[in-house]
Amino acid sequence: MIRLTLSPEEQAHLEQTRRTRLHLAERCHYVLLNAQGWSVPQIAQRLNRNEHPIRTWPKAYRTAGLPGLHNTRQPGTLLVEAAAWLQRALDMARRQEAKSLELRAAMSLSRLWQQQGRQTEAHALLAPIYGWFTEGFDTADLQEAKVLLDLL
């Protein structure tokens, strides 16, 4: 559990920000409750909120102070967006029956999943696409796909 310790000045600044900047109010509230010793589950239950943002904003405050609370993207959002775009590219390549583009999109998505510890899913995605090819194994894309499959 993250437990912040705030100086009186930090606490006053967060309270002031909470009152005057509505878009930061909830984030400041999470940080202040955390600093008062409330656990993430306690805050979530009390405020009827999901635990993820409650866990996110004290971490952001600890890392960057008040500017960290201005961040409109929660950690991990870019990875989720990247995976969604790669999935769209993969779907489009499949609709167009463009196997080389499908292979490239699958390799990119597999690398992302590999970094997230999802090796089994990454392998399951890439293996059948790689298996479709019967020639061209000397090309850079297929060589790279083989190396990635071996790592997965």
Backbone bond lengths (Angstrom), bond angles and torsions (degrees), N, CA, C in turn:
res aa  C-N    CA-C-N  psi(-1)  N-CA   C-N-CA  omega(-1)  CA-C   N-CA-C  phi
1 M - - - 1.453 - - 1.526 108.74 -
2 I 1.301 115.78 135.38 1.460 120.91 174.10 1.519 107.44 -83.24
3 R 1.308 116.67 131.12 1.464 120.89 175.36 1.510 106.67 -131.62
4 L 1.297 115.51 114.17 1.458 121.32 -179.64 1.523 110.80 -84.89
5 T 1.309 114.45 148.63 1.460 121.30 170.87 1.523 105.91 -118.39
6 L 1.317 115.65 121.13 1.460 120.96 -176.80 1.518 110.28 -108.72
7 S 1.321 114.75 141.39 1.459 119.28 171.80 1.531 107.45 -73.46
8 P 1.310 117.74 161.38 1.476 119.40 176.76 1.536 111.97 -56.67
9 E 1.339 116.43 -36.51 1.468 120.11 179.31 1.529 110.70 -66.37
10 E 1.331 116.39 -43.46 1.468 120.02 179.23 1.524 110.22 -63.45
11 Q 1.311 116.48 -43.09 1.455 120.25 179.66 1.530 110.42 -61.96
12 A 1.318 117.16 -45.12 1.465 121.04 179.23 1.526 111.12 -62.36
13 H 1.322 116.44 -41.86 1.463 120.47 179.73 1.528 110.70 -64.57
14 L 1.313 117.15 -42.60 1.461 119.98 177.84 1.526 111.11 -64.66
15 E 1.308 117.15 -41.08 1.471 120.63 178.26 1.528 110.55 -61.96
16 Q 1.336 116.04 -44.08 1.467 120.46 178.90 1.533 110.43 -63.13
17 T 1.311 117.08 -44.47 1.467 121.31 179.16 1.518 110.21 -63.03
18 R 1.313 116.29 -39.98 1.457 121.14 -179.70 1.523 111.20 -61.94
19 R 1.310 117.63 -35.72 1.466 121.70 -178.87 1.523 112.93 -79.87
20 T 1.327 118.15 -29.66 1.457 120.20 -171.04 1.533 114.68 -105.75
21 R 1.285 117.82 -20.34 1.475 120.47 -178.43 1.519 108.97 -120.95
22 L 1.316 115.08 94.73 1.451 120.45 -172.43 1.526 112.84 -58.76
23 H 1.338 117.38 -35.07 1.469 118.98 -178.43 1.524 112.16 -67.59
24 L 1.334 117.80 -17.70 1.461 121.62 178.15 1.530 112.63 -104.46
25 A 1.320 117.24 -5.98 1.463 121.05 -172.02 1.523 112.28 -56.26
26 E 1.293 116.98 -49.95 1.457 119.72 -176.73 1.527 111.24 -65.88
27 R 1.318 116.49 -40.61 1.462 120.45 179.19 1.526 110.97 -62.96
28 C 1.330 116.87 -44.35 1.464 120.93 177.21 1.524 110.38 -62.29
29 H 1.320 116.07 -39.06 1.466 120.84 -179.63 1.532 110.27 -61.45
30 Y 1.328 117.32 -43.60 1.474 121.09 177.70 1.534 110.60 -58.79
31 V 1.333 115.71 -45.65 1.464 120.39 -178.47 1.526 110.44 -63.90
32 L 1.327 116.48 -44.56 1.470 120.45 -179.10 1.530 111.64 -64.29
33 L 1.312 117.61 -42.82 1.463 119.87 178.32 1.528 110.89 -64.89
34 N 1.332 115.58 -39.55 1.465 119.93 177.39 1.525 110.35 -60.58
35 A 1.315 116.46 -43.91 1.465 120.99 -179.53 1.526 111.77 -66.72
36 Q 1.327 116.63 -23.07 1.466 120.52 177.28 1.529 111.70 -83.70
37 G 1.331 116.03 -1.05 1.458 119.68 175.95 1.507 115.47 101.01
38 W 1.307 117.78 3.82 1.453 120.44 178.33 1.523 108.99 -72.06
39 S 1.320 117.40 140.29 1.470 121.58 175.85 1.531 109.01 -83.66
40 V 1.306 116.05 162.04 1.467 120.57 178.56 1.528 110.97 -57.92
41 P 1.343 119.48 -48.15 1.474 118.13 178.24 1.532 113.15 -60.64
42 Q 1.319 117.19 -36.57 1.471 119.98 178.46 1.528 110.84 -64.17
43 I 1.333 116.14 -44.50 1.467 120.17 179.86 1.528 109.51 -63.79
44 A 1.316 116.53 -46.49 1.468 121.10 -178.42 1.527 110.98 -59.36
45 Q 1.315 115.64 -44.92 1.463 119.58 -179.67 1.522 110.85 -66.14
46 R 1.322 116.37 -45.57 1.466 121.14 -177.90 1.531 111.87 -62.25
47 L 1.343 116.08 -41.82 1.465 120.43 -176.40 1.525 113.11 -95.92
48 N 1.338 116.46 -0.77 1.462 121.89 -178.70 1.538 111.00 55.99
49 R 1.332 114.97 52.39 1.463 122.01 -177.94 1.520 109.83 -126.69
50 N 1.300 115.46 163.54 1.455 122.53 173.26 1.523 108.71 -70.66
51 E 1.324 117.84 146.37 1.463 121.08 -178.10 1.524 113.33 -71.03
52 H 1.328 118.34 -28.41 1.470 120.13 -173.36 1.530 113.69 -56.57
53 P 1.337 119.74 -54.29 1.468 117.50 179.97 1.522 112.66 -65.42
54 I 1.308 115.79 -30.28 1.465 118.81 179.15 1.519 109.51 -65.52
55 R 1.315 117.21 -36.20 1.459 122.19 177.27 1.535 110.74 -75.19
56 T 1.322 116.68 -33.24 1.460 122.61 -175.38 1.520 113.24 -68.14
57 W 1.322 117.32 -47.89 1.466 119.59 -169.70 1.520 114.54 -72.13
58 P 1.326 120.96 -37.02 1.475 117.90 172.11 1.536 112.16 -61.50
59 K 1.342 116.59 -36.18 1.470 119.55 176.60 1.528 109.99 -64.34
60 A 1.325 115.75 -43.53 1.471 119.57 179.97 1.521 110.38 -63.58
61 Y 1.330 117.03 -39.68 1.465 120.43 178.66 1.528 110.73 -66.12
62 R 1.318 116.40 -43.23 1.468 120.28 179.99 1.534 110.77 -61.73
63 T 1.325 116.04 -37.11 1.463 120.66 -178.38 1.518 113.19 -76.41
64 A 1.344 117.14 -44.00 1.464 119.95 -170.90 1.517 114.74 -127.37
65 G 1.309 117.99 3.11 1.455 119.28 -177.82 1.520 110.85 71.04
66 L 1.307 116.15 -157.13 1.466 120.94 -177.88 1.528 112.93 -56.41
67 P 1.340 120.29 -39.18 1.471 118.37 177.50 1.529 112.78 -57.78
68 G 1.325 118.08 -28.60 1.457 120.95 177.73 1.514 113.02 -64.48
69 L 1.326 116.64 -25.09 1.459 120.32 178.63 1.524 112.07 -79.58
70 H 1.322 117.00 -14.52 1.465 120.79 177.94 1.511 111.82 -77.88
71 N 1.310 117.01 -19.07 1.459 121.48 -178.29 1.524 109.00 -56.45
72 T 1.323 116.79 123.77 1.460 120.12 -178.50 1.519 111.99 -86.20
73 R 1.310 117.37 -13.86 1.460 120.58 177.74 1.516 109.06 -103.82
74 Q 1.289 114.74 132.15 1.451 118.53 176.23 1.529 107.87 -81.26
75 P 1.335 116.76 150.31 1.456 119.58 178.63 1.525 111.34 -53.83
76 G 1.329 115.19 135.95 1.455 120.47 -179.63 1.513 113.36 95.56
77 T 1.329 117.35 -15.90 1.449 120.57 -177.97 1.523 111.55 -61.28
78 L 1.326 117.63 -42.39 1.459 119.87 -179.21 1.519 111.94 -63.36
79 L 1.317 117.52 -36.26 1.465 120.44 177.40 1.522 111.04 -65.67
80 V 1.314 116.54 -39.92 1.459 120.76 178.24 1.530 109.69 -64.70
81 E 1.332 116.08 -44.18 1.462 120.10 178.60 1.523 111.05 -64.09
82 A 1.325 117.01 -41.62 1.469 120.47 178.85 1.518 110.36 -61.49
83 A 1.319 117.31 -44.43 1.469 120.74 179.45 1.526 110.46 -62.07
84 A 1.318 117.14 -39.75 1.472 120.47 179.63 1.521 111.01 -64.89
85 W 1.338 117.48 -42.93 1.458 120.47 178.73 1.523 111.66 -66.52
86 L 1.313 116.75 -39.87 1.467 119.82 177.76 1.530 110.91 -65.45
87 Q 1.325 116.62 -37.28 1.465 119.78 176.98 1.526 110.45 -65.25
88 R 1.332 116.99 -38.83 1.469 120.32 176.69 1.526 110.81 -63.28
89 A 1.324 116.57 -41.80 1.468 120.44 178.48 1.528 110.07 -62.92
90 L 1.313 116.10 -41.67 1.458 121.30 178.93 1.525 110.34 -62.87
91 D 1.320 117.20 -46.03 1.469 121.54 179.03 1.529 111.39 -61.63
92 M 1.326 116.41 -42.06 1.460 120.14 179.93 1.528 110.74 -65.05
93 A 1.305 117.31 -43.67 1.467 120.81 178.50 1.526 110.35 -61.20
94 R 1.325 117.13 -38.79 1.469 120.25 177.86 1.515 111.44 -65.70
95 R 1.337 116.84 -43.09 1.469 120.08 178.56 1.524 111.16 -61.48
96 Q 1.314 116.07 -36.08 1.468 121.06 -179.54 1.522 112.46 -85.64
97 E 1.332 116.04 -3.32 1.461 122.10 -176.93 1.527 111.15 54.54
98 A 1.332 115.59 40.27 1.465 122.69 -179.91 1.530 107.52 -99.82
99 K 1.331 115.79 88.65 1.468 120.99 -172.55 1.529 113.11 -62.22
100 S 1.316 117.96 -36.96 1.472 119.36 179.73 1.529 111.04 -65.98
101 L 1.325 115.94 -41.75 1.468 119.30 177.48 1.522 111.01 -69.39
102 E 1.317 116.43 -35.91 1.467 120.34 176.35 1.530 110.03 -62.02
103 L 1.338 115.80 -42.07 1.457 120.39 178.62 1.533 110.71 -61.88
104 R 1.318 116.53 -45.40 1.474 119.48 -179.01 1.521 111.67 -64.20
105 A 1.333 117.61 -43.72 1.464 120.42 178.68 1.529 110.28 -64.53
106 A 1.317 117.01 -40.63 1.466 120.99 179.30 1.528 110.74 -65.38
107 M 1.321 117.72 -38.69 1.467 120.03 177.66 1.522 110.51 -64.11
108 S 1.316 117.02 -43.23 1.467 120.12 179.93 1.525 111.11 -63.67
109 L 1.318 116.42 -45.94 1.462 120.11 179.44 1.532 110.28 -65.98
110 S 1.303 117.60 -38.24 1.469 121.48 178.13 1.523 111.54 -64.06
111 R 1.337 116.96 -39.92 1.471 120.20 177.23 1.526 110.62 -63.15
112 L 1.324 116.09 -42.26 1.466 120.15 178.28 1.523 110.16 -62.04
113 W 1.313 116.82 -47.15 1.456 120.60 178.99 1.523 111.41 -63.50
114 Q 1.311 117.15 -37.17 1.465 120.98 177.85 1.533 109.72 -59.20
115 Q 1.328 116.50 -44.30 1.462 121.10 179.66 1.522 111.75 -64.60
116 Q 1.321 116.54 -24.21 1.464 121.37 179.97 1.532 111.72 -92.68
117 G 1.331 116.29 4.42 1.461 119.93 179.47 1.514 113.91 81.01
118 R 1.309 117.07 17.75 1.467 121.70 -178.03 1.531 109.90 -104.01
119 Q 1.343 116.69 53.55 1.453 122.24 -175.55 1.527 112.75 -61.52
120 T 1.313 117.25 -41.31 1.468 120.66 -177.73 1.524 110.61 -61.75
121 E 1.314 116.28 -45.45 1.470 120.62 178.89 1.526 110.91 -65.28
122 A 1.326 115.96 -40.78 1.458 120.56 -179.90 1.532 110.14 -62.35
123 H 1.319 116.26 -44.60 1.468 120.63 179.26 1.527 110.51 -63.71
124 A 1.339 116.23 -44.00 1.468 120.86 -179.83 1.523 112.21 -62.28
125 L 1.306 117.15 -30.48 1.465 120.96 177.65 1.523 111.05 -75.23
126 L 1.319 116.11 -47.72 1.459 120.70 -170.94 1.530 113.92 -79.67
127 A 1.312 118.37 -37.11 1.468 121.63 -173.52 1.528 113.76 -56.43
128 P 1.340 119.99 -48.89 1.466 118.46 -178.82 1.528 113.56 -65.97
129 I 1.301 116.57 -31.77 1.474 119.44 179.20 1.523 109.07 -70.14
130 Y 1.322 116.28 -44.95 1.471 120.58 176.98 1.530 109.54 -61.18
131 G 1.326 116.54 -40.27 1.469 121.05 -179.08 1.514 114.15 -66.28
132 W 1.304 117.20 -19.35 1.462 120.70 179.36 1.526 111.50 -67.73
133 F 1.320 116.81 -31.31 1.461 121.01 -175.78 1.528 110.47 -74.75
134 T 1.328 115.24 137.91 1.471 121.20 178.47 1.518 112.07 -115.98
135 E 1.317 116.00 -7.20 1.463 120.41 178.23 1.520 108.68 -152.67
136 G 1.320 115.37 172.81 1.464 120.13 178.62 1.515 113.74 85.17
137 F 1.329 116.40 19.81 1.463 119.71 -176.37 1.526 113.36 -70.56
138 D 1.333 115.89 -5.01 1.465 119.03 175.92 1.533 111.75 -92.51
139 T 1.348 117.04 -0.12 1.466 119.99 179.04 1.526 109.72 -79.13
140 A 1.312 114.58 154.59 1.473 120.31 -177.33 1.525 111.60 -60.78
141 D 1.334 118.33 -41.42 1.463 120.72 -177.86 1.528 111.77 -62.43
142 L 1.322 116.77 -46.50 1.462 119.02 -178.80 1.530 111.63 -70.70
143 Q 1.308 117.16 -34.30 1.471 119.34 176.24 1.531 110.17 -65.03
144 E 1.313 115.55 -42.83 1.464 120.16 178.91 1.532 111.07 -64.92
145 A 1.340 116.02 -40.05 1.462 120.18 178.34 1.529 110.81 -63.04
146 K 1.317 116.91 -40.12 1.470 121.27 178.60 1.529 111.03 -63.22
147 V 1.320 116.72 -44.11 1.462 120.49 178.19 1.527 110.37 -61.56
148 L 1.320 115.96 -44.87 1.464 119.90 179.64 1.528 111.20 -62.77
149 L 1.326 117.72 -43.57 1.458 120.26 177.27 1.513 112.27 -60.36
150 D 1.315 116.31 -39.74 1.475 120.73 178.37 1.526 111.34 -63.72
151 L 1.317 116.61 -33.36 1.473 121.03 178.40 1.521 112.45 -73.92
152 L 1.327 114.67 -29.01 1.467 119.36 -177.69 1.509 109.62 -81.96
